[in-house]
Structures are given as structure tokens and as C-alpha cells.
């Protein structure tokens, strides 16, 4: 089993993919450590500031020392140059808000998982043509579970993960999993970098809710 298959299996097994961005290295490490203690084993840092590359490099180093069974990916990747930079420092997978076939080709060459973001059936079809094993439905709060239910039969066998506005609420999670997704992305609804007091408890709660909602 290659890294692409391992990461995909881990995301599905975990049922959720937490994600956040923070400009500070020390605070980002603390958030990552808290998520890990709560049970997270696959995680996405987002490329949303000029500090992202340096922070991600430090997260990779910390992972290698303390959490060898954690898989770290980078999100908000839109160009080949961005993908190359993060792959060179050890990103285990790449997440995009769009479908850029050249990014997909680069990631596939390294036998790693590429998760493009889609909002329309045409974008989903384009992502499938580029062999996207997992597609991010984005923004999830605009699309909603009803969208997933309506397109599921058009793309039988395709794995989907909604991201952007997924609530840590049992009814919302049940609706998404019933619609046919294999996991849910959780960003600001789970992780507020400015207030991490209850992050451990909230992460445990999210994992428990996901487990019960499936």
C-alpha cells in the first residue's frame, strides 16, 4: 500500500479532516499536539499566509520527533509552484479549493493523495478525469447535504468530503453521512487559533459525534 492509499484510508477511518492556519510556529505546534492527544491521526494545515511554508516545515519536524503515526497535508494549494514547495518539505497530501490538473499530475507523480475542491458536476467530472480519489465539496455550507444526495448517483463510487461550514452537531453530521460522504472537513467550527482552551474536549466530542453519525 502506497502513501496515497494509506492517507485516504486514514481520512475515511477518522471520518473527519481537521484544518487550520496560524502564523505562529509555537502556537501551531501546540494546536497540533492537542489535536493528536485527542485522537487525530491525519490533519491539514492551510496555506493562507506568507508564514505557512515555515510553519508547516516546523510542524513536519515536530511530527517526525513526537508523532510518527500522524499524516500531515497542506491545503489551499492552487498552483504547481505552491504544491512543489510543500511537497519538497514533506507534505503527505495536497488539498486544493479548485481543480488544477497540473497540480494533480504533480501529486500523482509522487504517489500522494490529491484532494481537489469542487462545487459543480462539471468540476467533479474534471477532477475524476484527473484521477482524484477523494473530492472536496466546497463550500459545504452553500452546497449542503441535499446537493450531495442529488449528485451521488451521477458519480457512483466517487468518494466525497464536504469542507467549509460543517457543524459539530449530530443532526448536521448525520445529514452529511446519510447523503453519501465518507468524511467531513472541519475548520473554524472546530479550531479557533485565537481560543484553544476547549480544543481537546471539542476534538474528542467531534470524533465521537462523527463515529455515531456514520
C-alpha positions in Angstrom: 0.0 0.0 0.0 1.5 3.4 -1.0 1.2 6.7 0.8 -1.8 7.8 -1.3 -3.8 4.8 -0.2 -2.7 5.0 3.4 -3.7 8.6 3.8 -7.1 8.0 2.0 -7.8 5.1 4.3 -6.8 7.2 7.4 -9.2 10.0 6.4 -12.0 7.6 5.9 -11.3 5.8 9.2 -11.1 9.0 11.1 -14.2 10.3 9.5 -13.0 13.9 9.7 -10.1 16.0 8.5 -9.3 19.0 10.8 -7.7 22.0 9.3 -6.5 25.4 10.3 -3.9 28.1 9.7 -1.9 30.1 12.2 1.1 32.4 11.5 2.9 31.5 14.7 5.1 28.3 14.8 4.9 27.7 18.6 1.1 28.1 18.7 0.6 25.9 15.6 2.7 23.2 17.2 0.6 23.4 20.4 -2.6 23.1 18.4 -1.3 20.1 16.5 -0.2 18.4 19.7 -3.6 19.0 21.3 -5.3 17.5 18.2 -3.0 14.5 18.4 -3.7 13.9 22.1 -7.4 14.0 21.3 -7.0 11.2 18.7 -6.4 12.9 15.4 -4.1 11.0 13.1 -4.4 12.9 9.8 -4.5 16.6 9.6 -4.5 19.5 7.1 -2.6 22.8 7.6 -3.8 25.6 5.2 -1.6 27.7 3.0 -3.3 31.0 3.9 -0.4 33.4 4.8 3.2 34.1 4.0 4.3 32.2 7.1 2.7 29.0 6.0 5.7 27.3 4.5 8.0 28.0 7.5 5.2 26.9 10.0 4.5 23.8 8.1 8.1 22.8 7.9 8.3 23.1 11.7 5.1 21.0 12.1 6.7 18.3 9.9 9.8 18.3 12.1 7.7 18.1 15.3 5.6 15.3 13.8 8.8 13.4 12.9 10.1 13.7 16.5 6.9 13.2 18.5 4.0 11.8 16.4 5.4 9.5 13.7 2.0 7.9 13.1 0.4 11.3 12.1 -0.1 12.3 8.5 0.2 16.0 7.6 -1.2 17.6 4.5 -1.3 21.1 3.2 -4.4 22.8 2.0 -5.3 25.9 -0.1 -2.9 24.9 -2.8 -3.8 26.4 -6.2 -0.6 26.3 -8.2 2.2 23.9 -9.2 4.8 26.2 -7.6 2.9 26.1 -4.2 2.5 22.3 -4.5 6.2 21.8 -5.2 7.3 23.9 -2.3 5.2 21.9 0.2 5.9 18.5 -1.3 9.6 19.2 -1.1 9.4 19.7 2.7 7.4 16.6 3.3 3.7 17.2 2.8 1.9 13.8 2.9 -1.0 15.0 0.8 -2.3 18.1 -1.1 -5.7 19.7 -0.7 -7.0 22.4 -3.2 -10.0 24.7 -3.3 -10.1 24.3 -7.1 -9.3 21.7 -9.8 -5.9 22.4 -11.3 -5.0 19.3 -13.4 -1.3 20.2 -13.3 -1.3 20.1 -9.5 -3.0 16.8 -9.7 -0.4 15.4 -12.1 2.5 16.5 -9.9 1.0 15.0 -6.7 0.2 11.7 -8.5 3.8 11.5 -9.8 4.9 11.3 -6.1 2.2 8.7 -5.3 0.5 11.0 -2.9 -3.2 11.9 -2.4 -4.6 15.0 -4.2 -7.9 16.3 -2.9 -9.3 19.0 -5.2 -12.3 21.2 -4.3 -15.4 21.1 -6.5 -18.8 22.9 -6.5 -20.4 21.7 -9.7 -20.9 18.4 -11.5 -18.6 19.7 -14.3 -15.8 20.3 -11.8 -16.4 16.9 -10.3 -16.2 15.2 -13.7 -13.0 17.2 -14.4 -11.5 16.1 -11.1 -12.4 12.5 -11.9 -10.6 12.7 -15.3 -7.5 13.6 -13.3 -8.0 10.5 -11.0 -8.9 12.3 -7.9 -9.6 9.5 -5.4 -11.3 12.0 -2.9 -13.1 15.2 -3.9 -13.7 18.1 -1.5 -17.2 19.6 -1.8 -16.6 23.3 -1.2 -18.0 25.4 0.2 -20.1 22.9 2.1 -22.4 25.4 3.8 -23.6 26.7 0.4 -24.0 23.3 -1.2 -25.5 21.3 1.7 -26.2 17.6 2.1 -29.1 17.8 -0.4 -26.5 18.6 -3.2 -24.5 15.5 -2.3 -27.7 13.4 -2.3 -28.7 14.7 -5.7 -25.4 14.0 -7.5 -24.4 10.8 -5.7 -25.9 8.5 -8.4 -24.2 10.5 -11.2 -20.7 9.7 -9.7 -21.1 6.2 -8.2 -18.0 5.0 -6.4 -16.5 8.5 -6.1 -15.5 9.5 -2.5 -16.6 12.9 -1.3 -15.7 15.1 1.7 -17.6 18.4 2.5 -15.5 21.3 3.8 -16.5 24.8 4.9 -19.2 25.3 7.4 -19.7 21.7 8.6 -21.2 21.9 12.1 -20.2 19.9 15.1 -23.8 18.9 15.6 -25.3 15.4 15.4 -28.1 16.2 13.0 -25.8 18.1 10.6 -23.3 15.3 10.6 -25.9 12.6 10.2 -27.3 14.5 7.2 -23.9 14.7 5.5 -23.1 11.0 6.1 -26.5 9.9 5.1 -26.1 11.9 1.8 -23.1 9.7 1.0 -19.9 11.4 2.1 -17.0 9.4 3.5 -15.6 12.1 5.8 -16.1 15.7 6.7 -13.6 18.6 6.8 -13.7 20.7 10.0 -12.0 24.1 10.1 -13.1 27.1 12.2 -16.1 25.2 13.6 -13.6 23.0 15.4 -10.4 25.1 15.6 -10.2 28.7 16.6 -6.5 29.5 16.7 -7.3 32.6 18.9 -9.1 30.5 21.5 -7.9 26.9 22.0 -8.9 26.5 25.7 -11.5 23.8 24.9 -9.8 22.3 21.8 -9.1 19.0 23.3 -12.6 18.5 24.6 -14.2 19.7 21.3 -12.0 17.4 19.2 -12.9 14.4 21.3 -16.6 15.4 21.0 -16.3 15.8 17.2 -14.7 12.4 16.8 -17.4 10.9 19.0 -20.2 12.6 17.0 -18.7 11.5 13.7 -18.4 7.9 14.9 -22.1 7.9 16.0 -23.3 9.8 12.9 -21.9 7.4 10.3 
